[in-house]
């Protein structure tokens, strides 16, 4: 897992579940120079709602997630 920030409780838990280390990088965009197949974000509830709307505007139907599809719920990925 790659993160631009220090892992929060949700990222740490996801890493634990999947048995994957978390690599923090200051240059996230520069570090990811390969095709990405899965991406998830974590945020507190209010911020997550705002970010979800912004991402839906950018990616429309290409954005997987939402209630009932394993997406954002209560500020974190289910």
N, C-alpha and C positions, 0 to 999 in steps of 0.2 A: 504494500500500500504506500502511496506517495501522498504527502501532505505539505501544504504551504505553511501550516501552522503547527504548533505543538499539539499533539493528539488530545482531544477532549475525551470524556468518558464514553461517548458513543463510538468514536474511532477506535479507542483502545479495546472496547468490547468486541467490535467487528473483527479487529485484528486477532484477538484471542480466539474467537469462534472459528475463524478460518485458518488459524495457525500461521499467520503471516506477520512479518515484522513491519513496522511503520518507518518509512524513511521521510524525514523532514528536509525540505529543500527551500532555500530562499528564492530561487528562480524556478518556480513551478512550471511556467510555460516553456522555458528553455530546457528544462529537464525532461519534459515529456516530448520526445522527438520520435515517437512511435505511435502506432494506431491504438486507440483506447476503445475497449469493448464494454467496459463497465465503469461507471463513475457514480459515486454517491457523495452527498454532502450532509453535514450536520450543522445544526444551528438551534438556538433557542426558538421557541414557538413563534413569536412575533416576527423575528428576522426570517425564519424559514418560510413563512407565508409570503412575505414580500419577495424573497429570492425565487420562490416557485413561480410566482406570477411573471417575474422578469424572464426566467428561463422558458416559460411557456410562450411568451411573446417572441423570443428568439428562435425557439426550436419547434413550436407548435406540436403537431402529432408525433414528431420525432423524439419527444421527451417522454420516456417511459416513467411511470410513477403515478401517484395519486392514490386515493383511498381504494382499497380492494385489489390493488395490483402490486403490492409490496413497496409502494412509494412512501412519500412523506406522511408521517402520522405523529402528531404531537411534537413536531420539531426535529424528529429524527427518522431515519429509515427503519422500516420494520424488518 
